[in-house]
Amino acid sequence: MASQKGEQDQPTRADVEAAAYRFLGRRDYAVEELARKLRQKELPQELIDEVLKSLQQAGYLDDQRFALVQGAILARKNWGPRQISHKLRARGVAESVVEEALCEIGRDVDWTASAKERLHARFGRAEDLDDDQRPRAFRHLTYRGFAPALIRRLLFDY
């Protein structure tokens, strides 16, 4: 009887699916990100792999869709392409998928206008910045993921 009790305590595929659906019910996940969440629950890796494959085949998990949606959300919040790339890779999205998503997002986003909007919201007009504020603005926009050449144009070539 004791051995049966131990076997009953082992998580089943249904347990892994239920946990995955609970996570996906709250928000969209990248495949690797969801795998990490399931591993944190100490579920068997073999079952996690099976469930993730099944969810991908059913269309519930799609890294390309995830990267496009999350990248577009970050772009609307005036994050630059470098930081968007970093954030997506940190969530487990493959570099090739990230690059593809950024190309797609870049068709709809004017990165210069986005950086200018972020600069204006945080520091005001570039031409009104003094010599102490320019380095701070440069660091801020670099942190936000905009290219240094673009930032220099905004801060010095107005």
N, C-alpha and C positions, 0 to 999 in steps of 0.2 A: 504494500500500500504506500509506503513512504516513497518508493521510486515513481509511482504514478503521480503523487503530489508534486514532485519535482518537475516531471514532464508537463504537467498542467500549468506550471508557472512560466514555462518558456513562451516567449511571444510568438504569435502566429502571423501569417501573411495578412490576415484580416486586421490584426492589431497594428501592423505597420501601415497598412492602407488607411485605417481610421486616423492614425496620427498624421499621416501625410495630408489627408483631406481636411483635417482640422487646421493645419498650417495654411493650406491653399485657400481655405474659406475666409481667412483674414486678409490675405494679399497675395500677389503673384510672387513667385520665387524663381530664381535661376536653379538649374538642376543641382549643381554642386552646393549651393547655399542650402537647399532643402535636404540634401544628403547629410550635410553637417548637422542640421537641426535634428534629424532622425538619429544620427550617431550619438548625439548628446543624450538622447533618451536610452542609450545603451541597447539599441535594437540590433539584431544580427545583420551583419553586412550583406550576406547573401540575400536575405529578404528585402533589405533596402534596395539593393541593385535590381531585383525583380520588380518591385513596386515602381521604382523610378522609370524603368524601361516601359512598363505598362502605362504609366501616366504620360510619358512622352508619346507613345503610340496613339493614345486616346486624345492627344492634343492639349492636355491639361498643363503640361510642362513644355516650354519652348524657349530656349535661350535667345533665339533671334527676336522673337516677339518681346520677351522680357527686356532685352537690351534696347530695342527701339522705344518702348513705352517709358522705361525708367530714364533713358538718355534724354528723351524729349521733355520729360518732367524737369529734369535737372537743367536743361537748356532754357526752359521757360523761367527758371529761377535765377537766370544769369550766371550759371556755371559755365566755364570754358571747356573746350574739347579735351584738354589734358586732364583736368580734374574729373570730368565725366568718365573718361577712359579708366582712370585710376579707381573710381568708385565702382564701376562695373566689374573690373578685374578682381577687386577685393571681394565681390560677391560670387566669384567663381566663374564668370563668363570668360570664355576663351578669347584670346587676343584677336584672332581672325574675325570672330563674331562682333567684337567691340569695334574694330576698324570698319566693318561693313555697316554697322549701325550708325557710327559717326558720319560716314559718307552720306547715308540717307538723311540723317538729321541735318547735316550741313547744307542740304539742298533747300531746306525751309528756314534755316536760321542764318542771320547775318551776324557773324561773330563780332565784327567791329561795332555794330550797333548795340549788341548785347554788352560788350565790355564798356562802351561809352555810357550806357544806361546804368551799369553797376557803379562806374566811377562817379557819375553824377549823383546817384542815390547816397553814396557813402561820403564823398568829398566835395561835391559841387562841380562847377565847371572847371575844366583843366586849366584854362587861361587865368583863373583866379587863385590857383594854388601857389603857395610860396615855396622857397627852396627846402624848407623842412617838411612840407607835406608831400612833395613829389616822391621822395623815396618810400614813404609810407604807402602812398597810392600804388606805386610800382609793386611793392611787396604784396599788397592786398590783391591786386589783379593777377599777379603771378600765382599766388595761393589759390585763387578762384579758377585757375587753369587756362588762362589766356597766354598766348605766345609773347615772349619779350619784345619781339619786333613790333607787334601790334600795339603793345602797351607804350613803347617809346613813341610811336606815331601819335597816339592819343595824348600823351603827356607833353610832347615837345613840338609837334608839327601842327598845331591848331591854327 
